[in-house]
Amino acid sequence: MTCANEPFLPLLDGWLVSIRKNWPEAEPHIRLVNCPNVDLGCETTVIRRKFPIFKQEKFYCAHIKPKMMRMVAEEGDGYVFWLDADSLVINPAKPLMDFIQKCDFGLIKKKSGRATASCMSAKCVPEVVSFLRQYEKWTKACEKTKTPWVADQEALNWIIPKWKDRIKIAHIPRKLCYWQYIRGSVIYNAKGGSGRRARAFKHLTRKILK
C-alpha cells in the first residue's frame, strides 16, 4: 500500500507494474490525496481535503502510513506492506516474503542506524495493531515537536525500543530492500531528488514498463 498526492501520480505506473510483475501475490491499495479521478486498476481510495498550505498535503501523505497499516491490520489477516510511491519492486519478491513472514514488524535502517518509514511490513495480529496504534499516536505528536516532514520516522525511532520485547521486530536486509540501489535487491526504495539515484530510478522504471 501507499499514499500519493498529484506530484507523485506519474510514479504510480512504475510502482504498480513492478508489483504486478514481481509480487503478483500482493493486493495493491493506494490512497490518492487531491488527485484527478484516475483508474489505476487496483483498490483505490480518493481523499479530497483542503490544506492551509501545500506542504501540509505532503506531510499528510507521509504521516498517514501507520493509520493505513493499522486499519488494514485490524480487518485483515496475513501481512500488510507499506511501500512509498517512489519505489520499485525490481526482482521477484519471494525472498522478501519469506523474510517478513518470520517477524511481526519489519523495517529498513540507514547506515546511521536510524530506522526509515519508507518500507515497512506488519503482521495482522492484535499485538501489532496495538503497536501501529501507538505509532500513529506518536506520529501526530511528533508533527508538533519535530520537523514535520520526518515526524513519522521520528515516531518510529522512538517507539521501536519500547516494543522490541513485546513483538518481533526485524530489520529487512539491504539485499532485499534499501533506499539506495543495490544490484539484485528486491526493492529499490526512494528515487532520490537528483544525480545518480534519480537516473537509476528512471532507468529501472523504463525497464519495468517495457
Secondary structure as UniProt FT lines:
FT   STRAND          2..5
FT   HELIX           6..11
FT   HELIX           12..22
FT   TURN            24..25
FT   STRAND          29..33
FT   STRAND          43..47
FT   HELIX           54..63
FT   HELIX           65..75
FT   STRAND          79..83
FT   TURN            85..86
FT   STRAND          87..89
FT   HELIX           94..100
FT   TURN            101..102
FT   STRAND          105..109
FT   TURN            111..112
FT   STRAND          115..123
FT   HELIX           126..145
FT   HELIX           148..150
FT   HELIX           151..163
FT   TURN            164..166
FT   STRAND          169..171
FT   TURN            174..176
FT   STRAND          177..178
FT   TURN            183..184
FT   STRAND          187..189
FT   HELIX           195..209
//
